[in-house]
Amino acid sequence: MPCGLGERYPDVTVRRIVTADRPARSLLDESVNTQLVVVGTHGRGGFASTVLGSTSNALLHAVEVPMIVVRSR
């Protein structure tokens, strides 16, 4: 995890996976083995569908585990 968060929260398991596939498809495939999906968003739009972005919007309708969308400051 960035910023030393792995040391700060040692009980949280984080897996980093690099893939050349589409982000939403890769995250959806991996979500079957997880308890939570966390994605970021740029939040550049004015409507809900554009605020989420294409990846988080696609996952919102398909993922079967809890999901957190984190916006940058």
Secondary structure by P-SEA (a helix, b strand, c coil): cccccccccccbbbbbbbbcccaaaaaaaacccccbbbbbbccccccccccccaaaaaaaaccccbbbbbbcc
